Amino acid sequence: MTKISVSAVLITKNAAPTLATCLASVAFCDEILVVDSGSTDDTVALAQRCGARVIQTHWRGFGLQKQFAVEQAAHDWVLCIDADERVSDRLQQSLKAALADISAASSKPAFYAYRFARCNRFMGRYLRHGEGYPDWSLRCFNRHHAQWSADVVHEKVGFTGSAETLVGTLTGDLLHDSAESLENYLDKQNRYSTLAANAALAQGKRANAAHLLLSPLVRFIKFYFLRLGFLDGLPGLVHILIGCGTSFAKYAKMIALQRQPANPSPPVDTLQ
């Protein structure tokens, strides 16, 4: 029986406030790799003190940066985690059991990737419904069978084959404990909507007034009522409304960019 080794892989920039807790939660992994892109706080030194191997490099965009990190890992099995996340005890045990099953398998493993629920803490409360949960995340995989997409935002793991045969589901939660303020969260959503608008246009997609009106409405009905977001109280309501606003902003920005002339004429001097 060959032991399956796993590398915990993170990308960071100025992540010192949450990094120690994150790294402690993946101490069971055979390697911890941190790929940093220009931190000016204590991130790099803190990672090294926690026993992580650190690579410092330039920023490529979320998807490409995470894939770069995966390629630098010492092991083929990787667990990708963000600096403001931590692996719960139950998820850790579930992951260890899955890797043990792979080690004991006499033939090829049943799964080459695993997903698990991510539980998001927002405005002081862990969200258990709506858009915030279970927030399925495919983060543990064999890099020969899966990889991160090149998306600059909303990056995801893609693989060859059908999800039914390649992706297993683990019990336990990945806990997302962001330390950012509501103001910073809103700023981030504004940046994400800009990146998403540009990416959609680059793919040849177009937006119209129907998208502006229907996308936020459908999103609200889906997550607040159908996915029981109202059970998360006021934090759940705020979280869903911000998501609806981000959807509106994305399509508004797409329309604004669509209306820009390809070769704008210089302004007419009306004083002459």
QUIDA-V486510 format. One record per residue. RES is the residue in one small letter. PHI is phi in whole degrees, -180 to 180 (NA if undefined). NEAR is the number of other C-alpha atoms within 8 Angstrom. D_CENTER is the distance of its C-alpha to the mean C-alpha in Angstrom with 2 decimals. Layout:
RES;PHI;NEAR;D_CENTER / RES;PHI;NEAR;D_CENTER
This chain:
m;NA;4;33.69 / t;-98;5;31.14 / k;-68;6;28.50 / i;-88;9;24.93 / s;-93;9;23.30 / v;-134;12;19.58 / s;-105;16;17.75 / a;-85;14;14.97 / v;-123;15;12.94 / l;-131;14;11.24 / i;-111;13;11.01 / t;-140;13;12.68 / k;-159;10;14.75 / n;52;10;16.95 / a;-108;12;15.10 / a;-55;10;18.45 / p;-59;6;18.49 / t;-116;13;15.93 / l;-66;13;16.07 / a;-59;11;19.20 / t;-65;8;18.08 / c;-61;14;14.89 / l;-66;13;17.13 / a;-62;8;19.79 / s;-75;10;17.69 / v;-114;11;17.21 / a;-64;8;20.82 / f;-74;5;21.81 / c;-73;10;20.16 / d;-77;9;22.64 / e;-150;10;20.86 / i;-120;15;18.32 / l;-117;14;17.25 / v;-115;14;15.90 / v;-106;13;15.52 / d;-107;13;16.35 / s;-122;11;16.90 / g;85;9;19.80 / s;-62;12;19.39 / t;-110;7;22.53 / d;-101;8;22.29 / d;-91;9;22.83 / t;-57;14;19.48 / v;-64;10;21.16 / a;-63;7;24.24 / l;-65;11;22.46 / a;-61;15;20.37 / q;-66;10;23.68 / r;-64;7;25.51 / c;-85;9;23.13 / g;90;7;23.98 / a;-82;11;20.96 / r;-87;10;21.67 / v;-115;11;20.50 / i;-119;8;20.28 / q;-104;8;20.49 / t;-154;8;19.81 / h;-80;6;19.16 / w;-84;6;16.00 / r;-115;7;15.23 / g;104;10;12.26 / f;-59;11;8.57 / g;-63;15;9.26 / l;-67;13;12.71 / q;-66;11;12.07 / k;-68;11;9.96 / q;-68;11;12.68 / f;-58;8;15.31 / a;-63;14;14.32 / v;-59;10;14.51 / e;-69;7;17.86 / q;-88;6;19.20 / a;-65;11;18.77 / a;-78;6;22.15 / h;-123;8;21.41 / d;-74;11;20.41 / w;-86;12;18.38 / v;-127;16;15.10 / l;-118;11;12.74 / c;-94;9;9.42 / i;-143;10;8.40 / d;-89;9;7.50 / a;-67;13;10.87 / d;-102;12;10.78 / e;-118;13;10.20 / r;-147;15;13.20 / v;-82;12;14.50 / s;-70;11;17.19 / d;-59;7;20.63 / r;-66;9;20.68 / l;-66;13;17.51 / q;-59;10;19.00 / q;-65;8;22.22 / s;-64;11;20.79 / l;-67;9;19.01 / k;-60;8;22.29 / a;-65;8;24.28 / a;-64;8;22.33 / l;-67;9;22.81 / a;-65;10;26.43 / d;-64;8;26.97 / i;-65;10;25.85 / s;-62;10;28.22 / a;-85;8;31.02 / a;-66;8;30.68 / s;-84;4;33.76 / s;-124;4;32.18 / k;-64;5;28.79 / p;-66;7;25.99 / a;-69;7;25.11 / f;-132;9;21.37 / y;-112;12;19.53 / a;-157;13;16.03 / y;-134;13;14.96 / r;-115;13;12.60 / f;-156;14;12.74 / a;-76;13;12.25 / r;-112;13;9.94 / c;-107;15;12.34 / n;-96;11;11.60 / r;-93;12;14.46 / f;-140;11;15.64 / m;52;6;19.07 / g;80;5;20.18 / r;-138;7;19.48 / y;-76;8;17.14 / l;-81;14;16.53 / r;-116;9;17.84 / h;-145;15;18.18 / g;60;17;17.24 / e;-78;11;13.80 / g;-85;12;12.61 / y;-160;13;13.72 / p;-83;10;13.53 / d;47;9;10.03 / w;-55;9;10.38 / s;-128;8;7.83 / l;-93;11;9.48 / r;-127;13;9.08 / c;-117;11;12.81 / f;-160;13;14.93 / n;-87;11;17.99 / r;-68;11;17.31 / h;-82;6;20.55 / h;-121;9;19.34 / a;-153;13;15.70 / q;-160;10;13.62 / w;-76;12;10.58 / s;-73;11;11.50 / a;-89;9;12.91 / d;-62;12;11.18 / v;-76;11;11.13 / v;-150;10;8.50 / h;55;5;6.45 / e;-65;11;6.61 / k;-147;9;7.42 / v;-93;10;9.91 / g;-116;8;13.46 / f;-155;7;16.72 / t;-97;6;20.45 / g;110;6;22.19 / s;-92;6;21.72 / a;-62;6;18.98 / e;-65;6;21.90 / t;-101;9;23.18 / l;-106;11;20.25 / v;-112;11;17.55 / g;-97;11;18.60 / t;-117;7;17.40 / l;-100;10;17.57 / t;-87;9;18.84 / g;96;12;17.58 / d;-110;12;14.51 / l;-90;13;11.58 / l;-91;12;12.45 / h;-100;11;10.31 / d;-113;10;13.16 / s;-62;9;12.41 / a;-95;7;15.78 / e;-75;7;15.59 / s;-78;6;18.35 / l;-62;7;18.35 / e;-61;7;19.64 / n;-67;8;16.80 / y;-62;9;14.29 / l;-66;9;16.49 / d;-61;8;16.68 / k;-65;8;12.96 / q;-64;9;13.07 / n;-64;10;16.14 / r;-66;8;14.62 / y;-63;9;11.82 / s;-65;13;14.74 / t;-66;11;16.75 / l;-62;10;14.38 / a;-65;10;13.92 / a;-63;12;17.72 / n;-65;9;18.60 / a;-66;10;16.51 / a;-64;11;18.16 / l;-65;10;21.53 / a;-64;7;21.18 / q;-86;6;20.79 / g;86;6;24.02 / k;-81;7;22.84 / r;-127;9;24.95 / a;-124;10;24.77 / n;-144;8;27.71 / a;-62;6;28.90 / a;-63;8;28.08 / h;-63;10;24.35 / l;-59;12;24.78 / l;-85;9;26.63 / l;-84;8;25.30 / s;-60;12;21.52 / p;-64;13;21.25 / l;-66;9;24.08 / v;-63;8;22.74 / r;-61;9;19.33 / f;-65;12;21.30 / i;-61;9;23.61 / k;-62;10;20.99 / f;-88;14;18.89 / y;-83;13;21.71 / f;-101;11;24.50 / l;-67;9;23.56 / r;-99;10;20.57 / l;60;11;22.68 / g;-61;16;20.60 / f;-65;12;23.98 / l;-74;7;24.22 / d;-91;12;21.69 / g;66;8;24.31 / l;-63;7;23.96 / p;-58;11;20.42 / g;-65;16;19.34 / l;-63;12;21.43 / v;-62;8;20.11 / h;-60;11;16.43 / i;-70;14;17.40 / l;-65;9;19.73 / i;-66;9;17.26 / g;-61;9;15.06 / c;-65;13;18.39 / g;-65;9;19.26 / t;-66;11;16.18 / s;-63;12;17.11 / f;-61;13;20.67 / a;-63;11;19.89 / k;-57;12;18.10 / y;-71;13;21.24 / a;-63;10;23.59 / k;-68;11;22.33 / m;-62;14;22.67 / i;-64;11;26.19 / a;-62;8;27.09 / l;-70;7;26.19 / q;-65;8;28.08 / r;-84;6;31.10 / q;-76;7;31.35 / p;-66;6;34.25 / a;-63;4;33.60 / n;-130;4;36.44 / p;-62;6;37.21 / s;-80;4;40.85 / p;-65;4;41.93 / p;-63;4;42.96 / v;-82;4;46.61 / d;-82;5;48.82 / t;-76;4;50.66 / l;-85;3;53.08 / q;-97;3;54.93
